[in-house]
Amino acid sequence: MVIVDSDVWSEAFRKKNSRLRSVIALKKLITKDEVVMIGPVRQEVLSGIKNSQQFERVKEVLRAFPSHVIDEPIFEMAASCYNLCRRKGIQGTHTDFLICACSIRWKTSILTNDRDFARYAKYVPIELYKYVK
């Protein structure tokens, strides 16, 4: 199973990016039913859409991927990951560290183009989904 970061979803919804390797990887994951969705990623994707018709269309597409439940221990782990990386001089968003914590807890990899995750991986035990760039 793979948690897909909002940057990959956003690319997938832009027609001009349909040939990007990350989007191709996402399509393969969807076909294999291996996509893990979390609420904060859904929110990030939808928050970037200005056009109300497009918002509704994307919202409906994303509903095909029910959000996994995030419990208190995951939020606590996300805070620990954030604090550890911050002590090492690495800044990140709360959503990024929530993705990391979900990945660790659920033993899933992360599909992202965000290079920050490679920096987090130096200090927290996450696995990035490998695809050929």
N, C-alpha and C positions, 0 to 999 in steps of 0.2 A: 504494500500500500504506500501511497505517496501523497504528502501534503503539497498542494500546488499554491505557490505564493501569488499574491495579487498582481505582480508585474507580468507574470506569464498569462494569467487570465485576461488582463487588459490587452496584451498583444494579440491574443487569440480573437478578441472581439473587433480588432481592426482588420479589415479585409486586406490591406496592403501588407500585413505581416504574416499572412497565412503560410508562407514558406519558410519562416524562421524555424530553426531546429528545435527550439524550446516549444513552439506551437505544435510542431509535428510530434514531438515527444508527448505533449499533452493529449493530442488526438489518440495516440496509441494507448495511453493510460486509460482514457475514457472507454475505448473499445474493449480493453481488458477488465473494465470495472475496478480499477485500482486507485481511483481518485478519492482522497480524503478532503472534505471541506470543513472549515471551522468558521463560526460566525464572524469573527473579526476580519477574516479575509473577504468574506462575502460583503461586509460593510465597506471595506476599502475599495473593492471593485465598483460597487454601486455608487459610492460617494463621488467618484470621478466623472459621473455621467450627467451632463447638463441638459440634454434633450429628454423630455419626459417620455416620449414614445420609445426611444432607445433604452431608457431606464427600465421601462416595463418589459421590453423584449428580453433584455439581459437578466432581469430579475426572474423571469419565467424559465429561461435556460438554466440558471443557477439552481433553481428549485429541484432540478433533477438530481442534485447532489445534496442530500440532507446533511445538516451540520452535525458533527460529532459533539457529544456533550463534554464540556470542559469543567472539571470539578476543582474544588479548592486546592488540593495538592498540586495540580498543574499550574495554577496561578502562583502558588508559593515557589514552585520550581522555576517558573519564569522570572520571578523576582530575584531568586538566587543566581540564575544565569546572568541577568542584567548586572547585578552587583559584582559578580566575579569578573565579567568582561570590563566593567567600568574601572575596577581596581587595576586592570591590566592596560588601561588607557584606550579601550575600545568602546565607542558609543554606539548605541542602537536604539531602535524604537521599541516600545512596549509590545507592539504587535509582533515584531520580529522575534523577540524573546519568548512570546507566547507560542509562536510557531515552533521554536526550538524545544520548548518544554513539552509540547504535544508530541513532537517527533521522538523525543527521548522516552517519554512515558509509553507511547503506543508502538515504539520500535518501527517507525516509518522513516522513509527518506523524505527529502525536501526538494521539489523542483522549483528552481528560482534562477533568475539572471542577476539578482542582487549580489554583488561581490562582497557585501558586508558579511554574508553567511559564511564565506570561506574564512574570514577573520574570526567569527564566533567559534568556528569549528576547531580552532587552535586551543580553545579553552573549555568548550562544552562538547559532550559526546554526541554530535549530530552527524548524520550521513547525508551528503548531498547527492541527489539523483544524477547519475552520469548520463549525459548524452553528448554526441559529437557536435561541437560548435562549428 
